[in-house]
Amino acid sequence: MNILGVDWGEKRIGIAIARGNLAEPLGVVGSLEELIELVRAEKIEKIVLGLPEGKNEARVRKFGKELGENLGVPVVLKSEILTSQMALEKAIGSGVPRKKRRDLDAPAAALLLQEYLDEYPIV
């Protein structure tokens, strides 16, 4: 089963993929249209969408609904509390240079997706 992890952002959308029980960062896209193309190309069967708290929660819920309706693929909302912070800490611990630490959208999506897979492993 191919599952996509999505870390929504106003400017870009971090994405990760799992073709089994291991999530890996895939990259970023800039629009819903690009994400839809990717989902179709990768034959994604489920999407795990990070759900923030606060001002963007309603926007992300709407985005998830639109995504599911456009693709006919189940969209699971998962709390993304601290995924970006965890991605930053891992980047620092791995010695990633400061300039490259700004590109943490895909690693945050991978952490989110891995948390989901750890809770609901693919059998």
C-alpha positions as CSV (number, residue, x, y, z in Angstrom):
1,M,0.0,0.0,0.0
2,N,1.4,3.4,-0.9
3,I,0.6,6.1,1.7
4,L,1.5,9.8,1.4
5,G,2.3,12.0,4.3
6,V,1.5,15.7,3.9
7,D,2.7,18.6,5.9
8,W,0.6,21.5,4.7
9,G,2.0,25.0,4.6
10,E,0.8,28.3,3.1
11,K,3.8,28.5,0.7
12,R,4.7,24.9,0.2
13,I,3.5,21.4,1.0
14,G,6.0,18.9,2.4
15,I,5.4,15.3,1.3
16,A,6.7,11.9,2.3
17,I,5.9,8.4,1.0
18,A,5.7,5.0,2.5
19,R,5.5,1.9,0.3
20,G,5.5,-0.3,3.4
21,N,6.1,0.5,7.0
22,L,8.9,3.0,6.5
23,A,8.3,6.7,5.7
24,E,10.8,8.7,3.7
25,P,10.8,12.3,2.7
26,L,9.9,12.9,-0.9
27,G,10.1,16.7,-1.4
28,V,7.8,19.7,-1.6
29,V,5.0,20.8,-3.9
30,G,3.5,24.3,-4.2
31,S,-0.1,23.7,-5.0
32,L,-3.1,21.3,-4.7
33,E,-2.8,20.6,-8.4
34,E,0.8,19.4,-8.1
35,L,-0.1,17.3,-5.1
36,I,-3.0,15.7,-7.1
37,E,-0.6,14.9,-10.0
38,L,1.8,13.3,-7.5
39,V,-0.9,11.2,-5.8
40,R,-2.0,9.8,-9.2
41,A,1.5,9.2,-10.5
42,E,2.5,7.3,-7.3
43,K,-0.8,5.4,-7.1
44,I,-1.4,6.6,-3.5
45,E,-4.1,4.7,-1.7
46,K,-4.2,6.8,1.5
47,I,-3.1,10.3,2.6
48,V,-2.1,11.2,6.1
49,L,-2.5,14.9,6.5
50,G,-0.9,16.8,9.4
51,L,-3.4,18.8,11.4
52,P,-2.1,21.8,13.2
53,E,-3.7,23.5,16.2
54,G,-4.7,27.1,16.0
55,K,-5.4,29.5,13.2
56,N,-4.7,27.1,10.3
57,E,-6.7,24.1,11.6
58,A,-9.8,25.0,9.7
59,R,-7.9,25.7,6.5
60,V,-6.1,22.3,6.7
61,R,-9.4,20.5,7.3
62,K,-10.9,22.2,4.2
63,F,-7.8,21.3,2.2
64,G,-8.0,17.6,3.3
65,K,-11.7,17.5,2.4
66,E,-11.0,19.0,-1.1
67,L,-8.1,16.6,-1.6
68,G,-10.2,13.5,-0.7
69,E,-13.0,14.7,-2.9
70,N,-10.8,15.4,-5.9
71,L,-9.0,12.0,-5.6
72,G,-11.4,9.6,-4.1
73,V,-8.6,8.6,-1.7
74,P,-9.1,8.4,2.1
75,V,-7.5,11.4,3.9
76,V,-6.6,10.7,7.6
77,L,-6.0,13.8,9.8
78,K,-3.2,13.4,12.3
79,S,-2.1,15.9,14.9
80,E,1.2,17.4,13.8
81,I,2.1,18.9,17.1
82,L,5.9,19.3,17.3
83,T,6.7,17.5,14.0
84,S,8.5,20.5,12.6
85,Q,10.4,21.0,15.9
86,M,11.4,17.3,15.9
87,A,12.6,17.6,12.2
88,L,14.7,20.6,13.2
89,E,16.2,18.7,16.2
90,K,17.1,15.7,14.0
91,A,18.6,18.0,11.3
92,I,20.8,19.7,14.0
93,G,21.8,16.3,15.5
94,S,22.7,15.0,12.0
95,G,25.0,18.0,11.4
96,V,22.8,19.6,8.6
97,P,24.1,23.1,7.9
98,R,22.0,26.0,9.1
99,K,21.1,27.2,5.6
100,K,19.6,23.8,4.7
101,R,17.6,23.6,7.9
102,R,15.0,25.8,6.4
103,D,13.9,23.0,4.1
104,L,12.2,20.8,6.8
105,D,8.8,20.4,5.2
106,A,9.4,16.9,3.7
107,P,11.2,15.6,6.8
108,A,8.3,16.9,9.0
109,A,5.9,15.0,6.7
110,A,8.0,11.9,7.0
111,L,8.0,12.1,10.8
112,L,4.2,12.6,10.7
113,L,3.7,9.6,8.4
114,Q,6.1,7.4,10.4
115,E,4.1,8.2,13.6
116,Y,1.0,7.1,11.8
117,L,2.6,3.9,10.5
118,D,3.9,3.1,14.0
119,E,0.4,3.3,15.3
120,Y,-1.2,1.5,12.3
121,P,1.3,-0.7,10.6
122,I,0.7,-2.1,7.2
123,V,0.2,-5.8,7.4
